[in-house]
Amino acid sequence: RSVTPWVIFMGHRPMYTGATIDPYFQKFEDVLVKNGVDLCLWGHVHNAQVTCPVVDGKCTDGAPVHAVIGNAGQSLSEFPKEKAPWSIYQAMEFGFSTIEVNGGQWLRMNFYGDKDNKLHYSFNITKKI
């Protein structure tokens, strides 16, 4: 993928959120993997959440990372008491996110809080050149 090194898929209702895997959206998960999707961005749920690279609810190298980025408005959605094993970051706060890329080497997603405008969480996806 020299021309398009990063594939980002966006949708409204998340495939992975809280401790739930949506069975309807999970039906096309193999399409995301087959097409080399690196990152999935979701809304609808009003909080911020990041998964490990995940397929079928299991952390798997090379799979898409899912990020819920619904914490920019509306009232916030609570998380369940039990944290799913694939969920690596959860924030029930208003905030915003940015994405940075360095060619085909790495993609970084940053999560900031509105109250202090400080970086609260960041993750990288890297590729071998």
N, C-alpha and C positions, 0 to 999 in steps of 0.2 A: 504494500500500500504506500507507494512513494508519493502519489498525488493526493490521496485522501488518507492520511495516517490514522485519523481518529474518527470513529463512528459513534455519534451520540443520537440516541432515540429518545423522543419526548412523547409523553402521553398525559392524560388528565388523571384517571383513577390508577393508583399504584398497584403494581403486581405484588410487592412486598411492603407491608406497613404494620407498625406496631409489632404484633406477634402473629400476623395473619398473612397467608399466601392466598391471593385471589385465584380461585380455580378456573375462572373464565379466561383471565389473562395468561395464566400459566400454560394454557393450551398452545400459545404461540411462542413460548420461551425457547424452544429448539430453533425457531427461525432467527431469534436474536443471536444465539450462539453460532449457528451455521454461517451467519453473515458477519461475524466478527464484531458485533456491537461491543464497545468498550464501556459506555456509560449510559444509563437510563435515568432520565429526569422525569419526576412525577409531581403533580399538584394534588388538588382535591382535599387532602388531609392537611389540617392547619397546624403543622409542626415541622421540624427538620429531623431527618433520619438518613443514615447511610448504612448500607449493607457491606459485607465482605463481597468479593467476586462470588456470585451465587448462581447455582442451577438446582432446581428442584429442592430448594430449601437447604442445600448443602454448600458450604464454602468450597469453591473449586477454582484452582488457578486458571487464568485465561477466560473466565466467565465475566459477564457484565457486572459492574457495580451499579446498584440502584440507589438513587438519592431522591428523597421526598423533600421538595423545596416549597412547601405550602405555608411558611411561617412569615409571609410578608403582609398579611392582612387578615381581616375577620377575627373571630374569637379563636383561641388556640384549642387544639384537640389533645386530650390526655393520652398517655401511653398506658397499656395494660401493666399490671404489677409484674408479671413474668416477662423477662426480656428474651426474645428469640435468639438462638445461637448464631444466626446470621446477621443480627443487628449489632453494629459496632459503634454507632453514635446516635444518640437521641437528644433532642433539645426541644423543650416546650417553652419557647420564648420567641418574641418577634425578632426578625433579623433578615439578612439578605446574604446572597452567595455570589461568588465570582468564580470564573474558570480561566485558568492561564494554560497556555500550551507552549512548549519549546520544540517546534518542528515535530518530528516523529519520535522524539526521545521520551518526553514525559508530558502528562496532563495533570494539573493540580486544581483541586476544587477547594475553595475556602468558604467557611461559614462564619459570619460576623453577627454579633448581637446589636440590636438597636439601642439598648440602654447606654452602652459604652463605646459603640463602634469599634470594638476590639475583635481580633481574630479569636474565635472560640474553638474552632476545629478545622483541620486541613488534612487532605489525603492526596496521595500521588498514585497515578497509574503510569508505569514505565514500560517501555518496549526496548528490546535489544535491536541495535542497528546492524 
